[in-house]
Amino acid sequence: MKSDRLLSILLLLQTRGRVPAAELAQRLEVSVRTIYRDVEALSAAGVPVYAERGRHGGIALLPGYRTDVTGLTADEARALFVLAAEGTHSALGLEGALGSALRKVMAALPAPHRPAAEATSRRILVDPVRWMSTPAPAPAVEVEDLYAAVFTDRRLRLRYRHGGSSEQRAYTVDPYGLVAKAGVWYLVADCDGEPRLFRADRVGAAAVTDAPVHRRAGVELADVWDALRREVEQRPADALVTARIRRSRLDMFLRLYGPLLTGPPSGGDPATVELALPEVRSARELLFFGPDLEVLYPEAVREDLAQLAAAVVAQYAQAPAAAAGDA
């Protein structure tokens, strides 16, 4: 609708300053001619907006002009208040700022929208942590500290521990920003010109250098994250495992291994599933399902599980070793 577009133009100009008409047209998916007509409509309504032609021209508001957000719809107001439930703001030290911002939005909302917006934060809760995940130990470097560091536009020196290693390695990186993925924070950065992911809870130390950051031209955080995410998700599997699982345990199996399935379960009871695992030893976690799951192929996985199961049986066939205090 034209009224929504006019409000969008007004808010963009208010937050961005001078914006080229072509950019506004692209963002709002209209023609440049339409943007100029909208500017005339805003001006006729008393908004001090003007257009400058030329290479460095654009659409802008007179300095000092501000407006409120009374043009928000009911759904837009609800969407803003869902933000209060996401929990990522506290990790960044922005919980107080978020509450203050939402109070300002509430004060500017049309009166009919206020009850629904206020109720949203009490009726919608977003918990980004997966089921049965244990609390992570306190990291040496807080996410809030990394957040402050990446906004300096300087290179960072990190001490970082990779998974499966107890030693820390030194890196000098060019940060793009931070990403929260399923309750886990990641630092997205270039290292020697190559995109890398660093789990925030494995960063042992982070120091801002005096060297300016060197990001690849035209590349944004979302671009780097998308490429890294696809690289992780499309990583080739070393073990294609075919198994049978009882239907009574299938729901739990799909919650744990759904992203690794190569296709939907088939057959009756038990159901047949195929998993793409990074390595043979990764299948050991399937013993969680006990006799409710049987690996059919490949033979290497069956042999590895059989050896592990035999070792467990042998251990429990013996009498428990005496505790040190029982001697």
KEZAVEX-568841 format. One record per residue (C-alpha): residue in three letters; x negated, y, z. Coordinates in nm, 3 decimals. Layout:
# residues N
+------+---------+---------+---------+
! rest !       X !       Y !       Z !
+------+---------+---------+---------+
!  ala !       X !       Y !       Z !
...
+------+---------+---------+---------+
This chain:
# residues 327
+------+---------+---------+---------+
! rest !       X !       Y !       Z !
+------+---------+---------+---------+
!  met !   0.000 !   0.000 !   0.000 !
!  lys !  -0.116 !   0.354 !  -0.069 !
!  ser !  -0.081 !   0.462 !   0.294 !
!  asp !  -0.311 !   0.177 !   0.407 !
!  arg !  -0.563 !   0.274 !   0.138 !
!  leu !  -0.559 !   0.640 !   0.243 !
!  leu !  -0.625 !   0.540 !   0.604 !
!  ser !  -0.906 !   0.310 !   0.492 !
!  ile !  -1.068 !   0.593 !   0.297 !
!  leu !  -1.036 !   0.825 !   0.595 !
!  leu !  -1.194 !   0.575 !   0.836 !
!  leu !  -1.475 !   0.490 !   0.593 !
!  leu !  -1.562 !   0.856 !   0.548 !
!  gln !  -1.545 !   0.913 !   0.921 !
!  thr !  -1.791 !   0.632 !   0.994 !
!  arg !  -2.016 !   0.655 !   0.689 !
!  gly !  -2.029 !   1.025 !   0.606 !
!  arg !  -2.060 !   1.095 !   0.232 !
!  val !  -1.966 !   0.787 !   0.024 !
!  pro !  -1.986 !   0.766 !  -0.359 !
!  ala !  -1.646 !   0.739 !  -0.525 !
!  ala !  -1.761 !   0.426 !  -0.710 !
!  glu !  -1.842 !   0.254 !  -0.380 !
!  leu !  -1.503 !   0.343 !  -0.234 !
!  ala !  -1.337 !   0.210 !  -0.548 !
!  gln !  -1.528 !  -0.118 !  -0.522 !
!  arg !  -1.452 !  -0.163 !  -0.151 !
!  leu !  -1.081 !  -0.093 !  -0.195 !
!  glu !  -1.052 !  -0.274 !  -0.531 !
!  val !  -0.911 !   0.021 !  -0.723 !
!  ser !  -1.039 !   0.248 !  -0.999 !
!  val !  -1.252 !   0.557 !  -0.944 !
!  arg !  -0.966 !   0.764 !  -1.089 !
!  thr !  -0.736 !   0.626 !  -0.816 !
!  ile !  -0.989 !   0.724 !  -0.550 !
!  tyr !  -0.991 !   1.085 !  -0.673 !
!  arg !  -0.610 !   1.088 !  -0.672 !
!  asp !  -0.616 !   0.957 !  -0.314 !
!  val !  -0.862 !   1.232 !  -0.217 !
!  glu !  -0.621 !   1.491 !  -0.357 !
!  ala !  -0.338 !   1.333 !  -0.157 !
!  leu !  -0.543 !   1.347 !   0.164 !
!  ser !  -0.634 !   1.709 !   0.098 !
!  ala !  -0.268 !   1.797 !   0.035 !
!  ala !  -0.183 !   1.636 !   0.370 !
!  gly !  -0.424 !   1.870 !   0.549 !
!  val !  -0.728 !   1.642 !   0.576 !
!  pro !  -1.047 !   1.846 !   0.510 !
!  val !  -1.188 !   1.610 !   0.247 !
!  tyr !  -1.383 !   1.718 !  -0.059 !
!  ala !  -1.562 !   1.564 !  -0.358 !
!  glu !  -1.907 !   1.653 !  -0.486 !
!  arg !  -2.005 !   1.563 !  -0.840 !
!  gly !  -2.353 !   1.473 !  -0.957 !
!  arg !  -2.622 !   1.218 !  -0.885 !
!  his !  -2.619 !   1.268 !  -0.507 !
!  gly !  -2.250 !   1.350 !  -0.482 !
!  gly !  -1.966 !   1.164 !  -0.323 !
!  ile !  -1.656 !   1.197 !  -0.109 !
!  ala !  -1.697 !   1.348 !   0.239 !
!  leu !  -1.512 !   1.508 !   0.530 !
!  leu !  -1.597 !   1.852 !   0.663 !
!  pro !  -1.846 !   1.825 !   0.953 !
!  gly !  -1.685 !   1.777 !   1.293 !
!  tyr !  -1.353 !   1.644 !   1.165 !
!  arg !  -1.226 !   1.337 !   1.351 !
!  thr !  -0.901 !   1.147 !   1.348 !
!  asp !  -0.745 !   0.884 !   1.569 !
!  val !  -0.634 !   0.531 !   1.480 !
!  thr !  -0.259 !   0.576 !   1.508 !
!  gly !  -0.228 !   0.425 !   1.161 !
!  leu !  -0.303 !   0.077 !   1.295 !
!  thr !  -0.035 !  -0.181 !   1.230 !
!  ala !   0.083 !  -0.423 !   1.500 !
!  asp !  -0.118 !  -0.712 !   1.354 !
!  glu !  -0.431 !  -0.497 !   1.322 !
!  ala !  -0.401 !  -0.398 !   1.687 !
!  arg !  -0.366 !  -0.764 !   1.794 !
!  ala !  -0.670 !  -0.857 !   1.585 !
!  leu !  -0.882 !  -0.598 !   1.764 !
!  phe !  -0.782 !  -0.724 !   2.108 !
!  val !  -0.870 !  -1.084 !   2.021 !
!  leu !  -1.231 !  -0.958 !   2.017 !
!  ala !  -1.215 !  -0.924 !   2.393 !
!  ala !  -1.186 !  -1.302 !   2.428 !
!  glu !  -1.482 !  -1.410 !   2.220 !
!  gly !  -1.746 !  -1.387 !   2.494 !
!  thr !  -2.041 !  -1.296 !   2.270 !
!  his !  -2.039 !  -0.935 !   2.389 !
!  ser !  -2.151 !  -1.022 !   2.742 !
!  ala !  -2.457 !  -1.206 !   2.605 !
!  leu !  -2.552 !  -0.885 !   2.421 !
!  gly !  -2.490 !  -0.662 !   2.719 !
!  leu !  -2.192 !  -0.501 !   2.545 !
!  glu !  -1.907 !  -0.629 !   2.761 !
!  gly !  -1.860 !  -0.293 !   2.931 !
!  ala !  -1.878 !  -0.108 !   2.600 !
!  leu !  -1.616 !  -0.340 !   2.451 !
!  gly !  -1.377 !  -0.279 !   2.737 !
!  ser !  -1.424 !   0.097 !   2.707 !
!  ala !  -1.369 !   0.087 !   2.329 !
!  leu !  -1.050 !  -0.116 !   2.365 !
!  arg !  -0.914 !   0.125 !   2.626 !
!  lys !  -0.969 !   0.409 !   2.378 !
!  val !  -0.793 !   0.212 !   2.104 !
!  met !  -0.505 !   0.137 !   2.339 !
!  ala !  -0.467 !   0.507 !   2.421 !
!  ala !  -0.451 !   0.595 !   2.050 !
!  leu !  -0.207 !   0.319 !   1.949 !
!  pro !   0.154 !   0.399 !   1.865 !
!  ala !   0.363 !   0.326 !   2.174 !
!  pro !   0.560 !   0.035 !   2.016 !
!  his !   0.236 !  -0.156 !   1.948 !
!  arg !   0.084 !  -0.127 !   2.294 !
!  pro !   0.263 !  -0.415 !   2.475 !
!  ala !   0.175 !  -0.669 !   2.203 !
!  ala !  -0.188 !  -0.554 !   2.188 !
!  glu !  -0.226 !  -0.566 !   2.565 !
!  ala !  -0.073 !  -0.914 !   2.583 !
!  thr !  -0.304 !  -1.054 !   2.314 !
!  ser !  -0.613 !  -1.070 !   2.535 !
!  arg !  -0.406 !  -1.258 !   2.796 !
!  arg !  -0.249 !  -1.501 !   2.548 !
!  ile !  -0.545 !  -1.579 !   2.318 !
!  leu !  -0.869 !  -1.730 !   2.450 !
!  val !  -1.167 !  -1.819 !   2.229 !
!  asp !  -1.413 !  -2.065 !   2.388 !
!  pro !  -1.707 !  -2.115 !   2.148 !
!  val !  -1.868 !  -2.397 !   2.350 !
!  arg !  -1.818 !  -2.755 !   2.228 !
!  trp !  -1.658 !  -3.021 !   2.449 !
!  met !  -1.882 !  -3.201 !   2.699 !
!  ser !  -2.181 !  -2.979 !   2.628 !
!  thr !  -2.403 !  -2.933 !   2.931 !
!  pro !  -2.500 !  -2.583 !   3.039 !
!  ala !  -2.833 !  -2.484 !   2.888 !
!  pro !  -3.115 !  -2.386 !   3.124 !
!  ala !  -3.175 !  -2.014 !   3.165 !
!  pro !  -3.387 !  -1.898 !   2.869 !
!  ala !  -3.714 !  -1.714 !   2.923 !
!  val !  -3.593 !  -1.434 !   2.694 !
!  glu !  -3.233 !  -1.315 !   2.723 !
!  val !  -3.021 !  -1.269 !   2.410 !
!  glu !  -2.968 !  -0.910 !   2.524 !
!  asp !  -3.345 !  -0.853 !   2.500 !
!  leu !  -3.358 !  -0.998 !   2.148 !
!  tyr !  -3.060 !  -0.781 !   2.054 !
!  ala !  -3.248 !  -0.471 !   2.164 !
!  ala !  -3.564 !  -0.585 !   1.985 !
!  val !  -3.406 !  -0.649 !   1.644 !
!  phe !  -3.265 !  -0.294 !   1.637 !
!  thr !  -3.609 !  -0.135 !   1.656 !
!  asp !  -3.678 !  -0.214 !   1.287 !
!  arg !  -4.021 !  -0.338 !   1.390 !
!  arg !  -4.184 !  -0.676 !   1.354 !
!  leu !  -4.158 !  -0.917 !   1.646 !
!  arg !  -4.420 !  -1.146 !   1.795 !
!  leu !  -4.265 !  -1.465 !   1.931 !
!  arg !  -4.375 !  -1.757 !   2.142 !
!  tyr !  -4.146 !  -2.035 !   2.026 !
!  arg !  -4.096 !  -2.401 !   2.116 !
!  his !  -3.961 !  -2.628 !   1.843 !
!  gly !  -3.717 !  -2.909 !   1.927 !
!  gly !  -3.892 !  -3.225 !   2.047 !
!  ser !  -4.207 !  -3.034 !   2.144 !
!  ser !  -4.319 !  -2.901 !   2.481 !
!  glu !  -4.574 !  -2.660 !   2.334 !
!  gln !  -4.508 !  -2.306 !   2.217 !
!  arg !  -4.634 !  -2.168 !   1.888 !
!  ala !  -4.698 !  -1.804 !   1.796 !
!  tyr !  -4.507 !  -1.635 !   1.511 !
!  thr !  -4.489 !  -1.283 !   1.374 !
!  val !  -4.150 !  -1.234 !   1.213 !
!  asp !  -3.939 !  -0.977 !   1.032 !
!  pro !  -3.595 !  -0.996 !   1.195 !
!  tyr !  -3.264 !  -0.954 !   1.011 !
!  gly !  -3.046 !  -1.001 !   1.319 !
!  leu !  -2.874 !  -1.247 !   1.551 !
!  val !  -2.608 !  -1.508 !   1.479 !
!  ala !  -2.387 !  -1.692 !   1.731 !
!  lys !  -2.305 !  -2.042 !   1.601 !
!  ala !  -2.082 !  -2.270 !   1.813 !
!  gly !  -2.205 !  -2.113 !   2.136 !
!  val !  -2.572 !  -2.112 !   2.034 !
!  trp !  -2.758 !  -1.790 !   1.949 !
!  tyr !  -3.009 !  -1.782 !   1.663 !
!  leu !  -3.261 !  -1.520 !   1.558 !
!  val !  -3.261 !  -1.495 !   1.177 !
!  ala !  -3.591 !  -1.367 !   1.042 !
!  asp !  -3.847 !  -1.392 !   0.764 !
!  cys !  -4.179 !  -1.552 !   0.851 !
!  asp !  -4.449 !  -1.496 !   0.588 !
!  gly !  -4.169 !  -1.398 !   0.349 !
!  glu !  -3.969 !  -1.718 !   0.404 !
!  pro !  -3.631 !  -1.728 !   0.586 !
!  arg !  -3.640 !  -1.903 !   0.923 !
!  leu !  -3.406 !  -1.980 !   1.214 !
!  phe !  -3.520 !  -1.950 !   1.575 !
!  arg !  -3.294 !  -2.074 !   1.856 !
!  ala !  -3.278 !  -1.797 !   2.114 !
!  asp !  -3.300 !  -2.040 !   2.407 !
!  arg !  -3.635 !  -2.171 !   2.277 !
!  val !  -3.800 !  -1.830 !   2.255 !
!  gly !  -4.053 !  -1.814 !   2.537 !
!  ala !  -4.158 !  -1.454 !   2.478 !
!  ala !  -4.075 !  -1.174 !   2.236 !
!  ala !  -4.272 !  -0.853 !   2.190 !
!  val !  -4.203 !  -0.562 !   1.957 !
!  thr !  -4.504 !  -0.462 !   1.748 !
!  asp !  -4.589 !  -0.121 !   1.603 !
!  ala !  -4.565 !  -0.257 !   1.246 !
!  pro !  -4.244 !  -0.170 !   1.058 !
!  val !  -4.021 !  -0.459 !   0.958 !
!  his !  -4.057 !  -0.589 !   0.601 !
!  arg !  -3.722 !  -0.724 !   0.485 !
!  arg !  -3.666 !  -0.841 !   0.130 !
!  ala !  -3.507 !  -0.568 !  -0.080 !
!  gly !  -3.130 !  -0.593 !  -0.111 !
!  val !  -3.107 !  -0.887 !   0.131 !
!  glu !  -2.876 !  -0.865 !   0.434 !
!  leu !  -2.833 !  -1.080 !   0.745 !
!  ala !  -2.524 !  -1.251 !   0.602 !
!  asp !  -2.717 !  -1.351 !   0.288 !
!  val !  -3.006 !  -1.506 !   0.480 !
!  trp !  -2.775 !  -1.684 !   0.723 !
!  asp !  -2.564 !  -1.829 !   0.442 !
!  ala !  -2.872 !  -1.969 !   0.267 !
!  leu !  -3.013 !  -2.118 !   0.589 !
!  arg !  -2.676 !  -2.264 !   0.690 !
!  arg !  -2.634 !  -2.435 !   0.352 !
!  glu !  -2.991 !  -2.566 !   0.373 !
!  val !  -2.913 !  -2.731 !   0.709 !
!  glu !  -2.575 !  -2.868 !   0.602 !
!  gln !  -2.704 !  -3.003 !   0.269 !
!  arg !  -3.024 !  -3.154 !   0.408 !
!  pro !  -3.072 !  -3.497 !   0.242 !
!  ala !  -2.994 !  -3.797 !   0.461 !
!  asp !  -3.247 !  -4.078 !   0.505 !
!  ala !  -2.986 !  -4.328 !   0.625 !
!  leu !  -2.643 !  -4.394 !   0.475 !
!  val !  -2.466 !  -4.600 !   0.739 !
!  thr !  -2.148 !  -4.801 !   0.681 !
!  ala !  -1.960 !  -4.903 !   0.995 !
!  arg !  -1.627 !  -5.033 !   1.123 !
!  ile !  -1.454 !  -4.869 !   1.418 !
!  arg !  -1.133 !  -4.948 !   1.599 !
!  arg !  -0.851 !  -4.705 !   1.525 !
!  ser !  -0.804 !  -4.638 !   1.896 !
!  arg !  -1.149 !  -4.474 !   1.904 !
!  leu !  -1.133 !  -4.310 !   1.562 !
!  asp !  -1.021 !  -3.968 !   1.689 !
!  met !  -1.319 !  -3.944 !   1.924 !
!  phe !  -1.552 !  -4.067 !   1.650 !
!  leu !  -1.429 !  -3.801 !   1.407 !
!  arg !  -1.474 !  -3.526 !   1.666 !
!  leu !  -1.837 !  -3.628 !   1.715 !
!  tyr !  -1.936 !  -3.732 !   1.364 !
!  gly !  -1.680 !  -3.576 !   1.130 !
!  pro !  -1.928 !  -3.338 !   0.960 !
!  leu !  -2.156 !  -3.634 !   0.878 !
!  leu !  -1.892 !  -3.843 !   0.699 !
!  thr !  -1.937 !  -3.886 !   0.325 !
!  gly !  -1.562 !  -3.943 !   0.280 !
!  pro !  -1.241 !  -4.012 !   0.472 !
!  pro !  -1.205 !  -4.334 !   0.677 !
!  ser !  -1.055 !  -4.624 !   0.483 !
!  gly !  -0.892 !  -4.958 !   0.557 !
!  gly !  -0.668 !  -5.064 !   0.840 !
!  asp !  -0.780 !  -5.153 !   1.190 !
!  pro !  -1.077 !  -5.141 !   1.223 !
!  ala !  -1.134 !  -4.848 !   0.987 !
!  thr !  -1.439 !  -4.831 !   0.761 !
!  val !  -1.651 !  -4.516 !   0.768 !
!  glu !  -1.972 !  -4.405 !   0.597 !
!  leu !  -2.213 !  -4.164 !   0.764 !
!  ala !  -2.509 !  -3.971 !   0.625 !
!  leu !  -2.767 !  -3.961 !   0.905 !
!  pro !  -3.104 !  -3.781 !   0.898 !
!  glu !  -3.295 !  -4.097 !   1.002 !
!  val !  -3.245 !  -4.457 !   1.110 !
!  arg !  -3.301 !  -4.383 !   1.479 !
!  ser !  -3.018 !  -4.128 !   1.473 !
!  ala !  -2.775 !  -4.421 !   1.460 !
!  arg !  -2.869 !  -4.520 !   1.816 !
!  glu !  -2.612 !  -4.273 !   1.946 !
!  leu !  -2.342 !  -4.495 !   1.792 !
!  leu !  -2.396 !  -4.740 !   2.081 !
!  phe !  -2.182 !  -4.494 !   2.280 !
!  phe !  -1.881 !  -4.671 !   2.126 !
!  gly !  -1.998 !  -5.015 !   2.244 !
!  pro !  -1.816 !  -5.310 !   2.088 !
!  asp !  -1.553 !  -5.077 !   1.934 !
!  leu !  -1.797 !  -4.991 !   1.654 !
!  glu !  -2.007 !  -5.222 !   1.437 !
!  val !  -2.265 !  -5.106 !   1.183 !
!  leu !  -2.243 !  -5.312 !   0.864 !
!  tyr !  -2.519 !  -5.157 !   0.655 !
!  pro !  -2.809 !  -5.097 !   0.619 !
!  glu !  -2.987 !  -5.392 !   0.778 !
!  ala !  -3.260 !  -5.167 !   0.918 !
!  val !  -3.003 !  -4.985 !   1.132 !
!  arg !  -2.846 !  -5.311 !   1.250 !
!  glu !  -3.189 !  -5.442 !   1.353 !
!  asp !  -3.276 !  -5.121 !   1.537 !
!  leu !  -2.946 !  -5.123 !   1.728 !
!  ala !  -2.981 !  -5.493 !   1.808 !
!  gln !  -3.330 !  -5.439 !   1.952 !
!  leu !  -3.215 !  -5.145 !   2.160 !
!  ala !  -2.908 !  -5.332 !   2.287 !
!  ala !  -3.123 !  -5.636 !   2.375 !
!  ala !  -3.362 !  -5.412 !   2.571 !
!  val !  -3.070 !  -5.267 !   2.767 !
!  val !  -2.929 !  -5.616 !   2.840 !
!  ala !  -3.271 !  -5.736 !   2.957 !
!  gln !  -3.310 !  -5.437 !   3.186 !
!  tyr !  -2.975 !  -5.491 !   3.355 !
!  ala !  -3.028 !  -5.866 !   3.380 !
!  gln !  -3.303 !  -5.803 !   3.633 !
!  ala !  -3.258 !  -5.700 !   3.992 !
!  pro !  -3.292 !  -5.323 !   4.036 !
!  ala !  -3.636 !  -5.205 !   4.141 !
!  ala !  -3.658 !  -5.096 !   4.503 !
!  ala !  -3.642 !  -4.723 !   4.556 !
!  ala !  -3.951 !  -4.560 !   4.704 !
!  gly !  -3.769 !  -4.491 !   5.031 !
!  asp !  -3.649 !  -4.854 !   5.066 !
!  ala !  -3.997 !  -5.004 !   5.093 !
+------+---------+---------+---------+
